Amino acid sequence: MQAINKALELAELGIASYPTKDKKPLTPHGHYDATTELKKLKRLFKHSSDINIRLNTSHLIVLDVDRHTEGKNGTEALYKLAEQHGNFFSETYFESTPHNSLHFFFKTNTKQLRDKTNLGNGLEIITDQIVIAPSRGYEPAKHMSFKDIKKAPTWLVDMAKVYPSYSVENSAQYNGIKRYGAYLLEEMAQGATTGQRNTYLTKMIGKMLYQGTAPKVVYEFACIANQHFVNPTLSDKELNSIFRSVLKRQQLKGMSV
C-alpha cells in the first residue's frame, strides 16, 4: 500500500500523519505538520512512493520493545510487565521495525505526557511521533489494523506522565519546619529539560552523597528523578556515567562510602 493510501485510511480514524524521507521530514515543521485533512494529505504525499509515513501520536502511546541493542532484552522486560499487569499487549495492534524491534500501539486522551520515557531493559514509551508501515522495513501484525488498537492501561499512561513541578512557594501554606531533606526533595521536583539534565542530576546525586546517603539508595533516587522529573529522560548509559563520576569525585574528597 502506498503511503498516501495509508495516510488517508488513518485520517478516517482521526490519526494525523506526515511524510519523511529516511529520517528527514518532507514538511517544513515535521510532526507539527501532521494532519487528517484529505486535501492537505494529498499535497504532502505528492512525493515519490519511496517515502516513510510518520504519525503524530498525540492520541496514542507506543511501547517500543528493543530486541537489537546489545545488553538489553526488551522481550524479557515486556513479559515481566505482563506478569505484574496481565497480558496487556496481546490484543492490541503492533508492528515490527527494520531493526527487529516491536511497536505496540495504545489509545489515550491523556495530555502532558513525556515525548519519550525510557523504562530501561529495552523498553521505551513514545508519545510524540513514530514511523509505521508501509514504510520500508516496517511490517504490520497479520490480521490486525489500526482499528484494533486498544485503550492504554492506566499504569502505562502513568509511567509516561509529566509530573508537575512543585516550588517552595507551592508549599508556603504548610507551617511545618523545613529541614534539609525537604528542600532537597523540592529541588528534585523542579525537574530539568534538555540542556539542564546533566547538571540537575549531578547536583542531586552530589548533595545526597554529601549528606551520607548510601550510594545504592542515591542511585535508586537518581533513577526515579530521571524517569519522572527529567524530560526527555537520559539513557541508562548517560545516567550511570554521571553517577559514577560524582561518586568518584566524592570518594576522592575523602567521603566514606
N, C-alpha and C positions, 0 to 999 in steps of 0.2 A: 504494500500500500504506500503510495506517495505521501510525503509529509503533509501536503496541503489537505489531502483527504482525511488524514488522521486529525489535523487541526480542526477541520470542520466538524468531524464527529465529536471531538472533545467539547467544542463550543456548544453543541446541543445539550451537553451535560453541565454546562456552566463552568467549564475548566478553561482558563486562558493559556495560550501558548505563543511562542515566537520562534523564528528560525536562527540557527547558528551554523557556521562552517567550522568543523573541528570544534575548538573551544571558543571561537571568536563569534560574538553576536553579530547577526546581519541586520541589526537595528541600531539606531543611534544611542538608545538608553538601556540596552539589554533587557532584563526581565521586566523592567518598568513599562516596556512597550508591549508586553504580552496582552492579548485581547481575545474576546469571544465574538467580536463583531465580524460578520462574514465578509463584508467588503474590505475591511482592514486586513483580515487574514489573507485574502486572495492577493492583496497588494504586497504584503510582507513575504509571502511564499512564492513570489514570481520568479525566484532564482532557479538555478538548475535543481534537478531532483536529488543530486548528491549532497544533501544537507541534513543536519540534525534538527530534531524538534525538541524544544525545551518547554517545560511547564513553569508557570508562576504558581508555586504551591501554597498560595495564601490560604486555601481552604483544605489543604492536605498535609499530612505528616508522612514522611518516607523514612522507613527504618532501613538503613544501609548495612548489609551484612558482608563484611570484608572477608574474602576467602583466599586472598593472594598475598597480603602483606606478611613478611617474614616475622615469625614470633607471635602472631595473633591468629586466633581461631574464632571467627565470628559465629560460625555454625554452633560450636560448643557453647558460646556465650548465649546464643539465641535459645538453645534448649534449656539452659539454666534458668532463663527468664520464664520459659514455658512451665518449668517445674514450680516456680513461685506463683505464676499468674494464670495458669491454664494454657491450653494450646491456642493462643490469641491470634496467631498468624496463619493458620492452616486454611482459612476460608476466604481470605482477602486476596485481591489481585496482586501479582508480583511479576517482576521481570528479572532476567539475568543480564549482566553487563559484559562488555568486551573483555574485562579482566576477571571474569568468573565470580564477581560479587552478585548479591541478590538485593533487589529493592522491593520492599513490601510497602504497599500504599494503604493509608487510612484516612478517613474523613475527619475533619474537625472544624468547628467555628470559633475556636478559642483564639483570642488575639494575644499580642505581646509574647510571642514565642521566639526563642533564640533561632537565628538562621541555621546554626549547626550546634549540636550538642554531642560531644564525644563521651560515650558511655564506657569506653575502654574495652579491651579484649576484642577489638574488631567490630564493634557496633557503634553506629552514629545515627542520630536523628537529624534529618534535613527538612527545613521548612521554608526555604526561600526559592530554590529552583532546582530542576532535575532534568537530565536528558532521558528520553524514553524511546521505545520502538515506535516507528520503523527506522530509527537512526542506526547506522551501520554498527553491527556487533551486539545490538540490544535485542533480546528475544522475549516476547511476552509469554506468560503462562498459557499452556494449552487449555482450550475450552473455557477461558476466562477473558474478561474485558474490564474496562474502567467502570462498567455498570456494577461490577461485583466488589467494588471497594467497600469495606466495612467501616463502621464507626470506630475511631481510635479509642482504646480503653483509657479510662481516666488516669491511671497510674503512668501510662506512656506520655500523655499530654503533660502531666505534672513535671515529668523529667525535663521537658523542653521549655518550660515556662521561664520567663524573665521575672525574677523576684524583685519586688520594689526595694529601693534603697532607703534606709532609714538614717536620719541625721540626729545630732544631739537635739536640734530644735523639735523634731518629731516627738521626742520623749520628755519635753520640758514639763508636761503635766504630771510626770511621775516625781514624787517627792523623796524617793529613797536616796541614800548617799551613794554616789557613784565611786567605784574603785577602778583600778587599772583594767581589770578584765572586762568591765562594762564598756569602757572607752575603746578597747581593742576590738570587741565584737561589733560595736557601732561602726568603727573604721572599716572592718572587714565587709560589713553590709553595704558600704558605699559602692563597692564593686569597681570594675575597670573595663575599659574598652580598648580597641586597637591603639597601640602606641603607649599605653599605660600599664598593660597587663604584667609585663616582667617586673617593673618597678613595684607594682602593687603586691604581687606575690612575694617578691624579695623582702619587702618591708614586713609583711605579715609573718613570714617564716622566721625572719630575724628577731622580731620582737618576742615571739613565743619561745624561741630557743633561749633568748637572753633572760627570760623570766624563769628558766629552769624546767620548762615543759619537756617531757620525754620526746626524743626525736620521732619515735613511732607515732605518737599522738599528734605531733606537729604535722607530720606528713599526711595523716588522715584528714586533719583540718584543711590542709592545703588542697587536697583533692576535692573536698566539699566546696571550698571557696572557688576553685577553678570551674567546677561544674555549675554552680549556682550564681556566682557573682562576677564571672569573667565572660565577656562577650566580644568576639567569639572565643570559645574555650580553647586553651592551649592543648597541644598534643601531649600524650604521656611522656614522650621523649623530652619535650621542652620543659615540662614541669619537673621531671626528675633531674634534669640538668641544673635548674635553678635551685632545687632543694639541696643537691649535693654541694653546689658552690657555696651556698650560705652556711651549711653545716660545717664545711671545711674551714671557712673563714672564722666561724665561732670557735672551732676547736683550736685554731692557731692563736686565738686570743686567750686561750687557757681555760675555756669553758669545760666543765666536767660533764661528759655525756656517757 
